[in-house]
């Protein structure tokens, strides 16, 4: 009887260039780089949060926010579109380190046709297991932002925002986020 081995970090490193490789529940998942709608939504969210929450300009500060990083938790290797840590949990971005091993306080996954099933199910389950406090699922095609909070060991959907609304979404509800920026073409 021949068994299969779990995927490892070496498998991630051996993945083809211009792809995103993740290890989820022991399986290697390789996806193409995101399309332009996906990239625009992720950049717009990150750009809206950096000044008030990372730099403290026009907002409370106190966060480290990174995009497209490798997150190594347990045996899983994930690449969230955006992740944020309160500074008391990740004081500085480490130098010369290719990945982070501290589960974030917030993640944002931008859904695309090739990623939405894994993002909504397996990755959200891992984020729940790792006790990530907040999660955003953004769908640029449907123009929705779903906001989740860890509550009693389950994900509680706090809000769903649509279209071009200006919203306050936890944990970044100290500022108003114009959703129109996320869908801009």
C-alpha positions in Angstrom: 0.0 0.0 0.0 1.5 3.3 -1.0 0.5 6.4 1.0 0.5 10.0 0.0 2.6 12.5 1.9 1.4 15.9 3.1 2.6 18.9 1.1 5.5 20.9 2.6 7.0 24.3 2.4 9.5 22.8 -0.2 6.4 22.2 -2.4 5.4 25.8 -2.0 8.9 27.0 -3.0 8.9 24.6 -6.0 5.6 26.0 -7.4 5.8 27.7 -10.8 6.6 31.4 -10.9 3.6 33.8 -11.1 1.4 31.5 -9.1 0.2 31.5 -5.5 1.0 28.2 -3.7 -0.7 27.3 -0.4 -0.8 24.2 1.8 -4.3 23.6 3.2 -5.0 20.5 5.2 -1.9 18.9 3.9 -2.8 19.5 0.2 -0.9 21.8 -2.1 -3.1 24.3 -3.9 -1.6 26.3 -6.8 -3.6 29.2 -8.2 -2.8 31.8 -10.9 -2.1 35.3 -9.8 -5.4 37.3 -9.2 -7.1 39.1 -12.0 -7.2 42.9 -12.2 -10.6 43.3 -10.4 -9.3 41.2 -7.5 -6.0 43.1 -7.4 -7.7 46.5 -7.5 -10.1 45.6 -4.6 -7.2 44.3 -2.4 -5.0 47.4 -3.1 -7.9 49.7 -2.5 -8.7 48.2 0.9 -5.0 48.1 2.0 -4.5 51.7 0.8 -7.6 52.9 2.7 -6.4 51.2 5.9 -2.7 51.9 6.0 -2.7 55.7 6.9 -5.3 55.6 9.7 -4.5 52.2 11.2 -0.8 51.5 10.5 0.5 55.1 10.5 -2.0 56.6 12.8 -2.7 59.5 10.4 -6.4 60.4 10.7 -7.1 57.2 12.7 -6.1 55.4 15.8 -3.0 53.6 14.5 -1.9 50.5 16.4 -1.9 48.0 13.5 0.5 46.2 11.2 -1.2 45.5 7.9 0.5 43.4 5.2 -0.6 42.0 1.8 0.0 38.7 0.0 2.2 37.4 2.8 2.8 33.8 3.6 1.1 32.8 6.9 2.4 29.6 8.5 0.0 28.3 11.1 0.1 24.7 12.3 0.9 22.7 9.2 -1.0 25.1 6.9 0.6 27.7 4.7 -1.9 30.4 3.6 -1.6 33.5 1.5 -4.4 35.9 2.6 -4.9 38.9 0.4 -4.5 41.2 3.4 -3.8 40.5 7.1 -3.6 42.7 10.1 -2.1 42.4 13.6 -2.6 44.7 16.5 0.9 46.0 17.3 1.0 44.4 20.7 0.8 41.0 19.0 3.3 41.8 16.1 5.3 44.8 17.2 7.5 45.1 14.1 7.6 43.5 10.6 10.6 41.1 11.0 13.6 41.6 8.7 14.8 38.8 6.5 11.9 36.5 7.4 9.9 35.0 4.4 6.7 34.3 6.4 4.7 35.1 9.6 3.9 32.4 12.2 1.6 34.6 14.3 -2.1 34.3 13.5 -3.5 37.7 12.5 -6.2 39.6 14.3 -7.9 40.4 10.9 -7.8 38.8 7.5 -9.3 39.9 4.2 -9.9 37.5 1.3 -10.9 38.9 -2.0 -13.0 36.3 -3.7 -12.5 35.3 -7.4 -14.0 32.5 -9.4 -10.9 30.4 -8.9 -10.6 31.0 -5.1 -14.0 31.6 -3.6 -14.7 27.9 -2.6 -11.4 27.5 -0.7 -11.5 31.0 0.7 -15.1 30.6 2.1 -14.6 27.0 3.4 -11.2 25.6 4.1 -9.4 28.9 4.8 -12.2 30.3 6.9 -12.1 27.1 9.0 -8.3 27.5 9.5 -8.7 31.2 10.5 -11.4 30.1 13.0 -9.2 27.3 14.4 -6.4 29.9 14.8 -8.8 32.3 16.5 -8.5 35.2 14.0 -10.8 37.8 15.5 -12.1 39.4 12.3 -12.5 38.3 8.7 -13.6 40.2 5.6 -14.7 38.5 2.4 -14.8 40.8 -0.5 -16.4 39.9 -3.8 -15.6 42.4 -6.6 -18.0 40.8 -9.1 -21.0 40.9 -6.7 -19.7 44.1 -5.2 -20.1 42.9 -1.6 -18.1 43.1 1.6 -19.0 40.5 4.2 -17.8 41.2 7.8 -17.3 38.3 10.3 -16.3 38.3 13.9 -15.1 35.4 16.1 -17.8 34.9 18.6 -18.2 31.9 20.9 -15.8 29.8 18.8 -17.8 30.4 15.7 -17.9 33.0 12.9 -20.7 35.5 13.4 -21.6 37.4 10.2 -21.8 41.0 11.5 -22.7 42.8 8.3 -23.0 42.5 4.5 -22.4 45.7 2.5 -23.3 46.2 -1.2 -22.6 48.5 -4.0 -21.2 52.0 -3.5 -22.1 52.5 0.2 -19.8 54.3 2.6 -19.4 51.8 5.4 -17.8 51.4 8.9 -16.7 47.8 9.1 -15.1 46.3 12.3 -12.4 46.2 13.4 -11.7 49.3 11.3 -14.9 51.1 12.0 -13.1 54.3 13.2 -13.1 55.4 9.5 -15.6 55.4 6.7 -14.6 53.1 3.8 -16.2 54.1 0.4 -16.9 50.7 -1.2 -16.9 52.4 -4.6 -13.1 52.4 -4.5 -13.1 48.6 -4.4 -15.1 48.2 -7.6 -13.6 51.0 -9.6 -12.6 50.0 -13.1 
